[in-house]
């Protein structure tokens, strides 16, 4: 029997499963299908968080799967859209590079004997929203008139670049602060010692 508490994680898993069909549709040039599947994935993203809060069903698995599903979806679509020339390659490198730097930083902290799980900040949420809106508009561009979407893309590309850099620096600052606090709490020295 399926319990309601499992529904948020099931929706997150569904979003993760949708990544491959979305990328496949994009590579085949099936832009309508890719766009519709992306909208379904976006809907699962909105629903899983709302349901987890409503059902009080936040889990460690969900905390791991949700950002993984988001990053797999956005990074994969960024790569394909950059390869197709629909988004600038430098922006895809920036977005994916930031995510890789965050993962590398978390691994280094873990190897140093610590644990670091920063909470999403306003800038990181704004960055995620900006990236998703940019991807949605870029996916809609082949379907709609270029005259409608090109000016929006021209505005969104620098916004995503700035929010990506700002959120990466914000996470870096939080990681350095965490490491400094860990060093002090382990008796790492300091004034008066």
N, C-alpha and C positions, 0 to 999 in steps of 0.2 A: 504494500500500500504506500502511495506517495504522500508524504506529509507536506503541508503548506510551507513549512520552514525550509524545505529543500528547493522551493521554486526559484528564489533569487540565484542560487548557484546553478540551477538548471538553465536559467536564462543567460547567465554569464558563459556557461559551457556552449550554449547555442551560438553566442556571438563568436566564440573562438572557432567553432566549427564552420561558421560562415566565411571566415577569412579566405580559405582556399577557393571556394566557388566565386567569391567576389573578384579575386585576383585572376582566376581563370577566365571569367567573363571579360574582364578588362583587356587581358592579353589577346583574346579572340576578337575584340572590337565590339562586343555585345554591351554597349554602353547603357542601354535601358535596363537590362538585367542587372548589371553591376550597380547601377544607381538604386534600383529598387531593393536589392539585397543589402546595400549599404544603409538604406533607410530602415530596413528591418533590424539590422544590427544596432543602429542608433536607438531604435525603440527598445530593444532588449537592454541597452545600457541605461536608459532612463528608468525602465521598469525594475531592473534588479536592485538598484540602490533604493528606490522608493519602497519596494516590497520588503527589503531587508530591514529598513527602519520601521515600517509599519508592523511587520510580523515579529519584530525584535529577533531577527534571524541572522545576525551578523556572525560570521564564522571565520576561522583562520584560513580555511580553504577559499572562501569568498574573497578575503583580503589579499590572497595571493593571485587567484584567478582573474579578478576584475582588472587590475592594472596590466596583467599579462595579455588579456584579451584586447584591451584598448590599444596597447602598444603594438601588438601583432597586427591588428587591423590598420591602424593609422600608418605605421611604418611600411607595411606591405603595399598599401595603396600609394603612399608617397613614392616608393621606389618605382612602381609600375608607371605612375603618372609622369615621373621624371624621365624614365626611359622612353615614354611615348612623346615627350616634349610638351606635355600639358602643364607641367610645373617646372620651375627652374631646378636644375640638378644641384646647385649649391644649397638650395633650401632643404632638399631631401637629405643632403649630407649633414647639414646643421641639425635638423630634427633628429635624425638617427644617431648622429654623433653625441648629442646631448643625452639621449637615452642610454647609449653605451657607456658614457662617462658616469652616469648615475649608478648603473649596475656595477661598473668597475670600482667605483668609490665604496659602494656597499660591501663588495667582496673584500676590499682591502681592510675596511673597518672590521669585518667579521674575522679575517685572518689575524688581525691584531688583537683578537680576543674580545672584541666589543660586538655590540648589536646596534644597528641604526635603522629605524623605521620611521622616517619623518612623516608627519601628517601633511596632507595636501594644503598648500597655502592659497590665498586668493590669486596670486600671480600664476601658480601652477594650474589652478582651475580655469583661469582666464586663458592660459596657454592651450590647455586641452580643448576648450570650447572653440578658440580661434582656429586650431588645427582641424577640428572636425568640420567647422563651417567652411573653411578653405577647401578641404577635400570634397565636401558635398557640392560646392559651387564648381570645382574643377570637374567633378564627375558629371554635373549637369550641363557643362559647356558644349559637349558634342551633341547633346540632345536639344538644347535650346539655341536661340540665336546668339552668335558671338557678341553682337551688339549689346545684349543684356548682361552677359556674364563677364566679358573682358574687363570693363571698368571696375567691377566688383573684385575680380582677381587682382587687379593692379593695386587696389587698396589693401586687400587681405594679405598678400605676400609679405610686404614689409611689417605688417602687424604681427604676423606669425613669427617672422625673424626676430623681432624685438622681444616678444613674449617668451620665445624659446630661449633666447640668451638670458633674459631676466630671470626666468624660472630656474635655469641651470645654475646661474650665479647664486640665487637664493638657496637652492639645495646645497650647493658647495659651502656657502656660509654656515648653514645649519650643520653640515657634517663637520666642519672645522670646529665649530662651537661645541658640538657633541664630543669630539675627540679631546679638546682642551679640558672639558669637564670631566671626562673619564680619566685623564691623566692626573688631574688634581685629586680626584676621589681615591685613586689608587696610591696616593702618596708620592706623586711624581715630582715633588719639590715645589718650590715657589718661595715668595717672600716670607721671611720669618721662620724658615725651617732650617 
